């Protein structure tokens, strides 16, 4: 179905794998279009409760493909804007997906690849993964990925790494919050992801989506009367929901709730 990615669904887990190892999984218009389609498909598939973004080869994602950049250099302003909007839409679809998303970072992530990591809810990387926001070296800026990167690492670290275009190691990515965990190798990477996925699959699918929306609504907002009322309304609505009632009943009855997969019982 796809030329640049692989997709699979197994026991509640959807996996989208960037599959251009010979190009270091760099973005071009075709790859971005396939990602938008696959993310939408996973979002609509009730069998998918968690999404993993992974890659084949030595690199997670090397940012923009050089051949794409050469073509883009001759784009009209209208074509250039369309391309930028498409990349922004792909990252928005990933970041705002109601289901939890995880980045499996097995190698370098540069430019837009950093944005892909930042757009996921949770990221785990190997010790040898490296990162850079190198756009200013090319006379451009990391504009489209900036909302996601700044949300992940904060304004202060964004100032350093967006301005210097330094390459930084996985340990630094962990320290500044771009990744949540670093591990020695790909075997440990899969084990760490498996543990996270097991934890996520024990939780209410509806509550996970609502929790993501809650975080977006209150992050960096002052605690105003409107925020207080909004949060009160949200918990009230969830308590009355089918999964809210099932979760409370299961807790009181000391049993597993209905959304826990049979293999986890």
N, C-alpha and C positions, 0 to 999 in steps of 0.2 A: 504493500500500500504506500509506504514512504520510501524515499530514496536516501534520505540523510539521517534518519532516526530509526530506532527500533522501539516497539511498544509491546508490553505484556501486562496481563493482570493475573495475579495469583493470590488466593486466600485473602482478599481484601486490599491487596497492595497493587497499585498501578505503578509501572516503571516506564519512564521515557528515557531512552539512552541515545545521546548524541553519538552518531556513528560515522564520523568523518576523520578517522585517526590520521590519515595521510595529510590532512589539512589542520591537524591539531584541534579538530572540532570547532573551527572558527565559524563565525556567523556569516552567512550571506542571505540574500533575499529568499532563496528557496528553503533554507534551513529554518529561518524565522517563520515562514508561512506554515511549514509542517509542524513546528512547535505550537503555534496558535491553534491549529486544527486538533492536534493530539491532546493539548491541555483542555480544550473544550470538550473533547470526547470523554476524557477521564472525569471531568467535572460533572458531566451528565450521566455517567455510568454509576448506577446504584451499587454495583459490585465493587466499586473502588472506594475505599474509605481513607486511604493514605496514598500520597503520590511521592515517588522518588525520582529525582532528576540525576542521571548518571552519565558517564561517558566511556567510550572505548579508547584504548591506546594510552599514550604517555601523558597526554594533556587533558585537563577537564574542559577548558575552552579558552582559546587564544585570542578572543575578542573578534575583531572584524577580519574577514578573509581578505588577503592582499589583492586577489583578482577582483573582488567586489569593490574594494577601495579604489582600484584603478578605474573601474567602470563609473563609480560614483563621482570621480573627479570631473567627469564630463556630463554629469546630470544637469538638467535644467533645474532652476530653483523649485519648481513644482514637483519634479521627480525626487529631488533630494528631500523635500519636506514629506512626501509620501513614504519614502523609505524610513525616515526617522519616526514617523507616526506609527509605522508597522512594528518597529522594534519596541517602541513605548507600549503599544497595545499588548504585545507578547508578554512583557514584564508585568503589566497591569493584570492580565489574566492570571498569571502565576501568583502574584502577590495577593490578589483578592479572591482567589479560589477558596471556597468554603471549607474544603478538606485540608488537613495538615499536609505540608509539603516539606520534603527533606532533600538537601543537596549532598550527594556522595562525591566528594572532591578528592580524586585520586592523583591529581597532578596540577600543573600550573593553571591559574585562572588570570587572564589579563583583560583589562578594559571591560568590554561588555560581559566577559565571563565573570568578573567580580560582581557586576550587576545581577547576573543570573543567580549567583550564590546568595547575594543579599536579598533577593526577592523571595527566597524560600524561607519558611518559618524556622527551620532548624538546619544547621550545616555541620558536617563532620568532615575532617580532612586528614590526610596522611602527613607525617612529619615533613616529608620532602616537597609538599605542595608550596608553590610560591604565588605571589599576588602582586599586581601593579595596576595603577590607574595612570596610564602612560599618554593619555590623549594630548596633553599640553606639549609634549615633545613633537607632535605632528601639527601643531598650530591650531588644534581644536580643543574642545572641552568635553568632559563626561556628562553632558547635559541630560540625556534621556535616562541614564542609570542613576543620576544623582539623588532623586527622592528615595530610592531603595538603599543606596549606599549610606546616605546620611542617616536614615532611620536605623541602620544596623550599627554604625560606628560612631555616630554623633558628629556634630559640626566641627569640633576641635580637631579630631583625627582626620576628618575629611579635608580640612584646610592643609594639613601637612601632606597627606599622600596624594591629593589631587593637584597640589601646587608643585611638589618636588618630583612627582612621577617616579619616586623610588620603588624599587622592588623590595618586597618584604616577605619574611618567612611565615610559615604556618604558626609558629609560636607567637609572633606578633599579631597575626590575624586573630588568634585566640585571645590575646591580651586585650585587644581593642574591640572585641565583640563580633567580628565578622563571621567567625566560626565558633561553635559551641564546644567542640571537643576535637582533640588531635590524637592520632593513633600511629603506631609504628609502620604499619603496612596495610595492604589491601585486605588481607584476611581479618585483621583487627578492625578494619573499616567496616566490613560486612557484619562482623559480630556486634559492633557498636550500633550500627543502623538497625540490626535485628532486635536489639534490646529496646531501642526507642520505638520501633514499630510495634513491638509487643505491648509496650505501655500505652501507646495511642489507641490500639485496637480494643483495649479494655474500657475505653471511655465512650460516652454517648456521642454518636455521630452528629446529631443535631446540636448538642452542647458544644462540640468542638467548633462547628461553624459559627455558632453564636458567640463563642469566646473570641474568635478571631475578629468578628465585627465589633465586639466590645473594646478590644484593644485599640483598633483603629479609631473608635469614637472618642476614647478618653486619653489616648497617648498625648503627652505634652499640653494637655488642656488644663486651665485653672479649675479648681474645684468650686464651680459656681452652683447656684440653685438649680440651674437647668441641667447641669451634669448630674447632680444628686438625684433629681427627679428621673432623669433618663435611666440611670443605673437601677433605681428602685423599680421602674416599670419593666426593665429587662428581666430582673430576677423573678418578679411576679409572674410575668408571661411564661418563663421557663418552668416555674414550679407547677403551673397548670397544664403544661404540655404533656403529651403522651409519654415521651421519654423521661421527662421530669418525674412524673408519677411512678413510672416503672422503676426508675433508679432509686427513689425513696423506698418503694415497696420492697425491692430486692435487698436494700441495706437493712431494713427493719426485720425482714424475714431471713436474713443471713444466707442469701443465695446470690448467684451471679445474675446480673441483668440480662435481658433477652438479646441485647446487641453483642454480647461476648460470643465470639465464634466457637462452634462446638469443639474444635480442636484445642481451644484454650481452656476448656472446662476441666 
